[in-house]
Amino acid sequence: MKYDYHDLYDLQFEQLVTAICSKLLGVGIQEFAKGRDGGRDALFHGRANCFPSESKPWEGKIVVQAKHTEGINCKFSDDDFLKNKSSIVNKEIPRIKNLLEQQELDFYMLFSNRKLPAEANTKIIKRISEETTLAEERISLIGIESLERYLKTYPDIPNIANINPRKFPLRVSPDELAEIILAFNRCKESFTQVIEQEKEIKRTRFDDKNSINGLSEEYAKILQEYIKDFTPIRAFLADMENESYLEMYQNSVEEFNLKIIAHREDYSNFDHILNHLYDLLITRDSDLRKHKKLTRTMLFYMYWNCDIGKNNDTSTD
């Protein structure tokens, strides 16, 4: 089974990595509690079972780090992993040096749910080696490609990690919504002067909807400030030329609703659901991150237009 690793919580990914290491290294893998780990999520001290091979396994203090991202289609070569001042590699190098100085590290494994191009693998290992003095053959990067292979080789790993795909957290795909927002942003000026015709809009009264869904009065007041921006969105989606974007919108609505229904009990009120969806969308998609205001507006429109959340079909505004 293939997993959407970006749909895991950070802790779930760490548990998955530890379960994999229990096979590659040994059952003596020591997992550390959540908190300041000093540059290690897990540690194995001894002779590895079969890593990097059965004929020449590592032996010594093997430090394991797991770096999870909620982003989709991310790579080890991305700026936030490799190049930025606050990148993962830049943060890890001083931690590795410190562990080496304390004689707490002989080998280093870095797991991430990212794609690992060969060029990036070579470049990162070489850089870590040059800046920490740890030999290149004592460093290993493990990306999605290897994760898939290990899960096929050891199909009991998800059970060991206690990961049930049916219990994944509330996650949604931003792809189609990003296309809609980019398209709308390109032509929104032509829809800003649209005056909606006087007609009854079949939707649950706003106050009733908030009560049904558990949206707080404070949050509702903030949402109401966005209503003035909803008419251009409605006009854009109603335009015959934008039929493909309307279909994308409906697909997004269906996905959001199904995920909300499945995870509704995980949240005390709908404020948290809307905030979680917004944070998730801008985290996972760089285009949405560039259009934060519009992303929040579109999400609020979905709610106000009774496309997401519970509705009372007997009342209208």
N, C-alpha and C positions, 0 to 999 in steps of 0.2 A: 504493500500500500504506500502511495506517495502522500507526503504530508505537506500542508501549507505551513512551513516553519514560521513564517511571519505571523501566523495566527496564534502562536503559542505565547504565553506569558514568558518573561525573562527567566523566572524560576523553573518553569516547565522545560525550557530549552536547556538549562543547566542540568536538570535531572536526566534529560535525554543524553547529554554529553557524558555524564557520569556513568550511565548505564552502558554506553558504547565502550567507555574506557575500562569498565569491569570485564569486558570481553577481550579487548586488545591488550590491556596491561595485566589485570588480575582483580580478584574480588577484594584485594586489600586496598583498593582505591579509597582515599579518605576525602569525603565531601565536607566543605566548610560551611558554617552557618552564614546566613545572609548578613551583610555588613561590610566593613572595611576588611578586605581579604588580603591586603598586602601584595596584590598582584597574582593571586591564585584562587581559583574556584575549587580546585581539587588537587590532591597530591598522592602520588604513588611512589613508594620507596621499596625497591627490590628489582627483580629481573622480570621484564615484561613477557607476557605470554607469546605474543606474535607481532609486536610492533617495533620497528617498521617491517620486520619479517621474522619468521620463525627461526631461520638460520642465524640471523644476527640481531637479536632483540636488544633493545636498550636495557641498561642496568644501572641503577642509581636513583637519584631523586628526580622524579619526572613531574614537573609542574604543569597543570592543565588550566587553561583559561577558556571561558565560553563567552562569546560576544554576540548577542542577539540583536536583530533589528526588525522593526515592524515594517520596514520598507519592502517593496516588491521589486524583484529583478535587480537587487543591489549586487555590487561586486567588491572584491577586495581592493580593486584599483580606484574605487570612488574616493573623492577628496576627503569625506568625513572619516574614512577608514585609514587613509594613507598620507594625505598631503597637508590638510589643515593643521594649524598649531594645536588645536584641541582634538586632533584625530586619534583614533584608537592606537595606532602604532606609536605616535608621539607620546602618548600616555603610558604605554606599556614598556617602552625602552628603559626609563629610569627605574621602574619596578623590577625589571629583570636584572639590571645592574645591581640593585640593592640586594636581591636574593642571592646573586652570585657572590657578592662581598661577604654575605652572612653564611656562605657555603650551604645554602638551602635549595640549590637548583643545579642539576647536572644536565637536564634535558627540558625542552620547552615545547608544549603543544598548544596551538591556538585554533579553537573551533569557531566558526561563524556560519550563519545561514545565508551566506553570500556565494555567488559564483566565483570560482578561483581560476582566472586565466593563467596560463603557464608563465607568461612574461611577468605578471604581478607576483606570482609565487617566488620566482627567482629574485626579483627586485626587493621584495620585502624581507626575505630570508637574508639576503646579502646585507641589507641595511641594518637589520637587527644584529647580525654577527659583527659587523664593523663597529657599531656603536656600543656593544656590550662585551665584546671579546669572546662570546659564546660561539663555538665552531658551527658552521653552517649545517653540518650533518647531525647536529644535536637540536635542530630547530625543525618543527613541522607545522604546516598550515593545513587545516582541514575545512573544506567548503562543502557546498550542497552536493556536489558530484560524489564525494566520498561518503557523505552522510547516507545518500541513497544506496550506495553499495553495501555499507555496513548493515543497513536495515534489511537488505535482501539476504545477506549472509547470516545475520542473527535475527530472525523474525520475532523472537521473544523479547527483544529490547523494549518495545513500547509497554509491555506488561511489567517489565522490571522497573521502568521509569514511571509506571502508573499514569500513563498518558492515554486518555480515551478521546478520540477525535470528536465524539458526540458531546464532550464537555469542554470544547474549546471556548475561549472567551468571545465576547461580542466583537466581531471583526467584519468589515465590509470592504468590497473592492471599490477603489476610487476612479477606475479607468473611464467608465462611461460618463460619470458626472463631470470629470475633468474635461472631456470632449465637449459636453454641453456648455460648460462655463466658458471655455475658450471661444467657442462659436458665438455665444451670446455677447461676450465682451467685445468681439470684433465689430458687432453691428448694433450694440445696445442703444447707440444714439438715435438710430432710426425708429426705435420703439419707445423712446422716452416721452414723445409727444402724443402717444396714443391715449385717447380718452375712452375708457371702457363704456360700452353702451349700458344704459339702465336695464338691468335684468336681475332676476332673483338667482342668486348663486346657491345651489343646493349643497349646503355644508352645515355641519354642526355649529351651533352658536359658540362663539369663542370662549365665553365663560363656562359653558357646559362642557366643552371639550377639555378645558384645563382641569375642571373638576373630575372628569372621568379618568384622565390620564395622570393626575397628580402633579400638574405643573404649578409651581408656586406663583403667588400674586406678584412678587418682585420680578421673577423671570418673565412673566407674562407682560409686564409693563415695558421691559426692554424689548421683547419681541414685537410689541405693538408699534414701536418706533420704526420698524422695518417695513411695515405694511405699505407705506407710500411707494416702496420700491418693487412691489409685487406685480403691479399692472404691466410693466414692460416684460417681465418674465412670462406672465400668462399670454401676452400678445405674441411673444417670440415662439412659444410652444404651440400656439394655435395657428401660426402661419403655415400654409400648405407647403411652402418650400422647405420647412423645417420638420417635415414628417419623420425623418430618420432620427432627429434629435428628440422628438417626442417619444419615439419608441425607446430610445436610450433612457430617457427620463422615467418612463414606465417600468423599464427593467430595473433601474436603480431603486425605485420606490418599492417594487416587489421584494427585492433583496433586503432592503433596509427593514421592511415590515416583518419579514420572516425571521430575521435575526433579532429584532426587537422582541417579538413574541417569545422566541426561545429563551431570551435572557432577561425578560421583564422583571422577574423576581430577584435578580442580582442587584437591582438598583432601587433605592428608597423612593425616588421621585423621577419625573420625566426631565427635570432640569439636568440631572446627571447623565441621562441617556443622550440628550442633545449635545451636551458638552463633550461627552465621550466620542460621539460620532464626528463632531467637528475636529477634535484633536487628532483623531485617527486619520481623517481625510487629509488634513494638511501635513501630517507626519509622513504619510505614505506616498504622496504625490507632489512633486516639485512645482507643477503648474498650479495646483490648488494652493500651495504655500505662497505663491506669488500673488494670488488673488484671495486673500483671507476674508476680506469684507464680503466679496461676492459669494464665496463659499458658504459663509454663515447665512447670508441672505437667502440663498437657494435652499439651504436646510430648513430655515424658518418658514419659507414658502411652502415646503412640503408639509410641514406640520399644520400651518394655518389653513392650507387648502384641503385639509383632511385627507392627504395622501399617505401620511404615516401617523401612527398612534390610533387609539380607539376613537370611534365616532358614535354619535347617537343619530341615527338616520331620520328620526321623527322631528327634529328641530332644525331651523335654518336661520341664517342672518339675512 
